[in-house]
């Protein structure tokens, strides 16, 4: 058999996104070759407004759990929550080695320690240019640039071909810390042949190039200069270490002290400074308790909450429920981040609360994106020259536009794969095809509960939030099913009972009539599920007819 024939008989590689498609966040992709699987990233997503009570959304990894014997390693591109936030939950089900660059690994270790998993998890710090070999996979870490340091692109070399996973990136020629992206290595890989590129789509709708992170420093300088007499509060992502560095530099330049609020911000600043990724200058940072010692013109507060998260420090400050910080009239509050889609309402609420408290709020021109615009994406394709294009990391409209962009570069529709989470894409040198689907989607985390809140629970919570709840309590004699008490009606969040006594009395009569119709006044035997369904349906119809509202109706049967 010739070398070409042997090559043609090799199995293809499967690309299986379990998240990160059709939405911003929850990025995770499995790559499967010949009964071996590696996983790239394992992130969380922000809960949307229609998920009351949910703390975070993590990917469904049931396919990986079912094939645990195949899964060899978890590779991480960078340290943002949408790429690492679900790792502790992943590790509780699949304890496999984690591979990441230095700062990324330090942030991951912080998360693992919170979940008491640090000592149980194998970890390996990988340097740029080095590779990890796991049987038929060789994964190479390539220097990239993003809005967090130590970001990496991954070249996944297999017998079926090389797939480059870009992670989140932008082409920043003047990063705040470290060297620019290793474009020459990408060109070398492109010359050897690339089977596919799985590329960041977040900014594909924006023309041109993304500005360098250093341009934010100029805007911050202007803000500090124009607000010399004001206390300055800056909200940004905790993981945006370069942004924190520039804020600290401005505070040092204008002789201010820096105070930090928000647990994640405190943790990441500590980690980054210990590793040498942050220069905090001498005595520039002090505990928040010391703020009262300084006048307003000497204070800079760096805080979390730039996305309006309800429990983040800035949201609590704006709502006047923070224990240490109170907004003063004249404070200058800077939002140094762009809204993640879906968070606009929460951010607007915080901005309004701050404004009502007398603060000067700045939300424009204080942030640059960490994601590549159209010309940068074109550059990556021209360097790598992949056989196939796999848009990733974005809402579905971003993926579609990414496909259009690829067509302007000469790619045919058959070479561009717009995937859904759970699709199984099989690739070889000649062709690619979606050959199936695996379970995928979001798993809700609520407090300590993981997966115990499903769509039905969320739907009930939505109904309670929108229409309130009515409880019908019925007492039946044990053994005979005879009605001995009730029905009693209890209402919460539906109407003010004292002003709606006639409505409640009518509702009680309707419920009583349903019980009589079912024969409960005579002790007719029947399944309790039938009783509950009839009470629920009957009272729901009555309330809709009377009020045009749809409360959640909960029948309760008590044995007496």
PABA-474446 format. One record per residue (C-alpha): x, y, z; residue number from 1. Coordinates in steps of 0.05 Angstrom, whole numbers. Layout:
! residues N
> X  Y  Z  NUM
...
END
This chain:
! residues 560
> 0  0  0  1
> 28  68  -19  2
> 38  126  30  3
> -21  163  -3  4
> -67  103  5  5
> -47  95  78  6
> -60  168  89  7
> -129  164  56  8
> -148  106  102  9
> -135  145  165  10
> -198  162  205  11
> -223  233  203  12
> -224  280  262  13
> -289  299  296  14
> -301  370  319  15
> -357  372  372  16
> -375  441  400  17
> -413  431  465  18
> -422  506  476  19
> -399  573  448  20
> -444  569  388  21
> -507  612  382  22
> -488  652  444  23
> -433  693  477  24
> -400  650  530  25
> -399  577  553  26
> -343  560  505  27
> -323  486  502  28
> -304  442  443  29
> -285  368  440  30
> -237  341  387  31
> -242  266  376  32
> -194  223  337  33
> -191  146  337  34
> -223  136  407  35
> -185  194  438  36
> -215  260  459  37
> -184  326  481  38
> -225  385  504  39
> -211  459  491  40
> -238  509  542  41
> -294  499  592  42
> -331  565  605  43
> -394  590  636  44
> -447  639  611  45
> -483  695  646  46
> -555  678  663  47
> -605  719  622  48
> -664  758  650  49
> -710  699  637  50
> -671  654  685  51
> -693  680  754  52
> -650  655  811  53
> -596  623  767  54
> -525  641  786  55
> -489  615  724  56
> -500  569  664  57
> -449  515  649  58
> -444  467  590  59
> -476  398  588  60
> -416  350  586  61
> -457  286  588  62
> -426  263  522  63
> -356  269  553  64
> -378  234  617  65
> -407  177  576  66
> -341  171  539  67
> -296  186  599  68
> -246  131  580  69
> -230  169  516  70
> -220  239  547  71
> -145  253  555  72
> -137  327  572  73
> -167  396  579  74
> -131  453  543  75
> -147  526  560  76
> -136  585  513  77
> -141  641  566  78
> -167  660  634  79
> -235  692  621  80
> -296  664  656  81
> -330  646  591  82
> -271  598  578  83
> -254  574  649  84
> -315  587  693  85
> -343  516  689  86
> -277  479  702  87
> -291  463  776  88
> -358  431  756  89
> -324  394  699  90
> -270  367  745  91
> -320  339  793  92
> -343  292  738  93
> -280  284  696  94
> -215  290  733  95
> -166  297  675  96
> -102  339  668  97
> -108  413  653  98
> -59  448  607  99
> -53  524  605  100
> -3  582  605  101
> 23  611  670  102
> -27  666  687  103
> -85  626  660  104
> -67  567  704  105
> -59  612  765  106
> -130  639  755  107
> -156  567  746  108
> -121  545  809  109
> -157  600  847  110
> -224  573  823  111
> -204  501  839  112
> -183  522  909  113
> -252  553  922  114
> -283  486  906  115
> -230  447  945  116
> -206  412  882  117
> -135  439  877  118
> -99  380  908  119
> -141  330  868  120
> -128  361  799  121
> -68  349  755  122
> -42  413  724  123
> 13  430  675  124
> 37  500  657  125
> 56  504  584  126
> 102  556  553  127
> 90  588  485  128
> 121  548  430  129
> 118  483  469  130
> 72  424  454  131
> 35  373  495  132
> 32  303  465  133
> -26  258  483  134
> -23  195  439  135
> -45  218  369  136
> -55  291  391  137
> 0  342  394  138
> -26  409  419  139
> 20  470  408  140
> 10  535  447  141
> 21  597  403  142
> 27  667  432  143
> -36  708  420  144
> -62  776  443  145
> -129  789  477  146
> -155  832  534  147
> -120  786  584  148
> -48  766  586  149
> -21  697  570  150
> -74  683  517  151
> -58  628  468  152
> -80  599  402  153
> -77  524  398  154
> -51  485  338  155
> -80  415  346  156
> -37  368  304  157
> -66  299  288  158
> -54  246  235  159
> -118  272  201  160
> -90  342  196  161
> -79  405  237  162
> -136  446  266  163
> -121  515  294  164
> -166  539  350  165
> -157  615  356  166
> -191  624  424  167
> -210  697  434  168
> -160  743  401  169
> -144  809  369  170
> -81  829  332  171
> -50  879  381  172
> 18  903  357  173
> 29  944  421  174
> 3  903  480  175
> 8  933  549  176
> 46  872  574  177
> 88  821  536  178
> 101  811  462  179
> 54  816  403  180
> 20  755  372  181
> 67  705  340  182
> 43  716  269  183
> 106  685  239  184
> 91  618  272  185
> 20  620  244  186
> 50  632  175  187
> 97  572  184  188
> 39  527  204  189
> -1  553  145  190
> 55  534  97  191
> 55  462  123  192
> -20  457  113  193
> -80  469  159  194
> -142  426  156  195
> -188  476  191  196
> -190  539  232  197
> -240  548  288  198
> -241  624  293  199
> -268  677  341  200
> -330  711  311  201
> -348  761  365  202
> -329  824  326  203
> -340  799  255  204
> -394  851  244  205
> -344  908  255  206
> -301  932  197  207
> -227  948  202  208
> -182  933  261  209
> -192  932  336  210
> -154  987  372  211
> -95  970  417  212
> -107  964  491  213
> -57  1021  501  214
> -107  1071  471  215
> -150  1063  534  216
> -93  1093  574  217
> -99  1159  537  218
> -174  1163  552  219
> -162  1146  625  220
> -108  1200  629  221
> -159  1251  603  222
> -211  1228  654  223
> -162  1233  712  224
> -139  1301  689  225
> -210  1329  681  226
> -234  1302  748  227
> -177  1321  795  228
> -223  1341  852  229
> -270  1282  847  230
> -266  1212  876  231
> -257  1165  816  232
> -290  1096  814  233
> -272  1050  755  234
> -311  987  740  235
> -281  935  695  236
> -274  860  686  237
> -231  829  741  238
> -193  788  690  239
> -173  848  648  240
> -105  853  680  241
> -78  902  628  242
> -136  950  642  243
> -123  946  717  244
> -49  961  703  245
> -67  1024  665  246
> -115  1048  720  247
> -61  1036  772  248
> -10  1074  729  249
> -58  1134  724  250
> -69  1133  799  251
> 6  1133  810  252
> 15  1190  760  253
> -37  1233  793  254
> -15  1215  864  255
> -77  1178  884  256
> -85  1116  926  257
> -118  1054  896  258
> -172  1014  933  259
> -200  949  907  260
> -271  921  917  261
> -300  855  892  262
> -274  787  912  263
> -255  765  842  264
> -219  831  830  265
> -179  825  895  266
> -161  753  879  267
> -138  765  807  268
> -97  827  826  269
> -63  786  880  270
> -48  729  831  271
> -24  774  774  272
> 21  816  819  273
> 52  754  852  274
> 69  727  782  275
> 97  793  758  276
> 41  810  709  277
> 22  873  748  278
> 67  929  772  279
> 30  958  832  280
> 82  1012  847  281
> 103  1021  919  282
> 48  1033  971  283
> -3  1052  917  284
> -56  1001  939  285
> -88  1004  1007  286
> -145  967  1041  287
> -215  995  1029  288
> -222  1008  1104  289
> -170  1063  1096  290
> -211  1104  1046  291
> -238  1149  1102  292
> -167  1173  1115  293
> -161  1206  1047  294
> -196  1264  1013  295
> -235  1250  949  296
> -180  1276  902  297
> -133  1223  930  298
> -178  1163  918  299
> -186  1114  860  300
> -232  1054  872  301
> -226  994  824  302
> -287  949  827  303
> -325  893  794  304
> -395  901  767  305
> -385  933  699  306
> -439  886  671  307
> -492  905  723  308
> -487  838  759  309
> -535  842  818  310
> -487  818  871  311
> -424  852  844  312
> -392  908  884  313
> -414  966  839  314
> -487  943  837  315
> -488  941  913  316
> -454  1009  917  317
> -506  1038  868  318
> -563  1008  908  319
> -534  1037  973  320
> -527  968  1006  321
> -451  963  1005  322
> -421  960  1074  323
> -358  1000  1059  324
> -371  1047  1001  325
> -426  1100  993  326
> -436  1143  931  327
> -425  1217  942  328
> -452  1273  897  329
> -395  1290  850  330
> -363  1221  847  331
> -338  1202  778  332
> -357  1131  759  333
> -325  1101  697  334
> -351  1038  663  335
> -289  1011  629  336
> -320  953  590  337
> -370  942  535  338
> -438  909  550  339
> -443  835  539  340
> -506  822  497  341
> -564  812  545  342
> -534  854  601  343
> -556  922  574  344
> -617  929  620  345
> -577  912  683  346
> -522  962  665  347
> -573  1017  651  348
> -606  1004  719  349
> -539  1013  754  350
> -522  1076  714  351
> -589  1106  732  352
> -580  1090  806  353
> -511  1122  806  354
> -537  1183  770  355
> -594  1192  819  356
> -543  1189  875  357
> -508  1249  843  358
> -450  1213  810  359
> -420  1234  743  360
> -422  1170  701  361
> -377  1158  641  362
> -394  1099  596  363
> -367  1121  528  364
> -297  1112  498  365
> -268  1079  560  366
> -260  1010  531  367
> -231  974  471  368
> -252  905  451  369
> -208  844  460  370
> -236  812  397  371
> -213  816  324  372
> -251  857  273  373
> -259  836  201  374
> -190  855  174  375
> -155  818  231  376
> -197  755  218  377
> -178  760  144  378
> -105  764  164  379
> -110  699  204  380
> -141  663  145  381
> -89  690  97  382
> -33  666  142  383
> -62  597  157  384
> -96  582  91  385
> -141  528  120  386
> -179  476  79  387
> -242  487  120  388
> -272  546  160  389
> -309  536  226  390
> -336  601  255  391
> -341  599  332  392
> -351  642  394  393
> -411  685  378  394
> -485  690  370  395
> -514  656  309  396
> -516  721  270  397
> -441  728  281  398
> -429  657  255  399
> -470  671  193  400
> -432  736  179  401
> -366  700  190  402
> -387  651  136  403
> -401  709  89  404
> -333  738  104  405
> -300  671  88  406
> -335  670  21  407
> -304  737  3  408
> -236  703  14  409
> -253  650  -38  410
> -283  594  5  411
> -342  555  -22  412
> -404  540  20  413
> -384  467  24  414
> -319  487  59  415
> -353  531  112  416
> -388  498  171  417
> -438  538  212  418
> -448  492  270  419
> -497  487  327  420
> -476  465  397  421
> -478  389  397  422
> -463  379  323  423
> -412  326  306  424
> -370  350  247  425
> -325  297  215  426
> -266  324  174  427
> -214  293  129  428
> -169  322  76  429
> -222  315  22  430
> -287  335  54  431
> -327  350  117  432
> -396  331  140  433
> -441  337  201  434
> -453  264  218  435
> -495  269  281  436
> -514  304  345  437
> -494  295  418  438
> -528  324  480  439
> -509  397  489  440
> -537  459  520  441
> -538  495  587  442
> -540  466  657  443
> -564  515  710  444
> -525  527  773  445
> -567  555  831  446
> -529  561  896  447
> -499  493  911  448
> -547  459  863  449
> -521  438  795  450
> -572  413  745  451
> -629  408  796  452
> -662  470  765  453
> -688  453  696  454
> -733  486  645  455
> -797  468  682  456
> -771  500  746  457
> -749  562  708  458
> -818  566  675  459
> -852  562  743  460
> -806  617  769  461
> -823  660  709  462
> -897  650  721  463
> -890  668  795  464
> -850  730  776  465
> -901  751  724  466
> -968  730  756  467
> -955  710  827  468
> -977  645  860  469
> -1042  617  887  470
> -1043  557  933  471
> -1107  515  942  472
> -1107  474  1006  473
> -1156  416  1010  474
> -1164  369  1070  475
> -1187  297  1055  476
> -1204  243  1106  477
> -1152  187  1106  478
> -1179  124  1075  479
> -1243  153  1048  480
> -1222  214  1006  481
> -1280  253  1036  482
> -1273  329  1037  483
> -1267  351  1110  484
> -1235  420  1105  485
> -1225  475  1053  486
> -1213  491  1000  487
> -1173  548  1029  488
> -1140  598  982  489
> -1072  629  996  490
> -1045  683  949  491
> -974  711  943  492
> -954  763  892  493
> -1021  759  856  494
> -1068  810  889  495
> -1070  847  955  496
> -1118  800  992  497
> -1149  852  1038  498
> -1172  892  978  499
> -1195  831  939  500
> -1235  792  989  501
> -1293  783  942  502
> -1247  754  888  503
> -1216  706  938  504
> -1284  684  962  505
> -1307  671  891  506
> -1243  631  879  507
> -1257  590  941  508
> -1328  576  917  509
> -1303  555  848  510
> -1254  508  881  511
> -1308  480  926  512
> -1354  468  865  513
> -1297  430  831  514
> -1289  386  893  515
> -1364  372  894  516
> -1364  357  819  517
> -1309  306  831  518
> -1352  274  886  519
> -1305  290  943  520
> -1362  313  987  521
> -1385  240  985  522
> -1316  210  991  523
> -1308  186  919  524
> -1241  149  911  525
> -1195  174  856  526
> -1122  190  842  527
> -1097  254  875  528
> -1064  274  810  529
> -1134  279  778  530
> -1159  323  836  531
> -1099  369  831  532
> -1104  376  755  533
> -1178  394  758  534
> -1167  444  813  535
> -1108  475  776  536
> -1143  480  709  537
> -1209  504  738  538
> -1180  559  781  539
> -1132  582  726  540
> -1190  591  678  541
> -1230  629  730  542
> -1173  676  747  543
> -1158  689  673  544
> -1232  705  661  545
> -1236  752  721  546
> -1168  786  719  547
> -1134  769  652  548
> -1076  745  695  549
> -1042  676  695  550
> -1016  661  765  551
> -982  596  782  552
> -1035  553  816  553
> -1010  500  864  554
> -1062  451  893  555
> -1042  419  960  556
> -1079  359  989  557
> -1073  344  1063  558
> -1094  276  1093  559
> -1133  285  1157  560
END
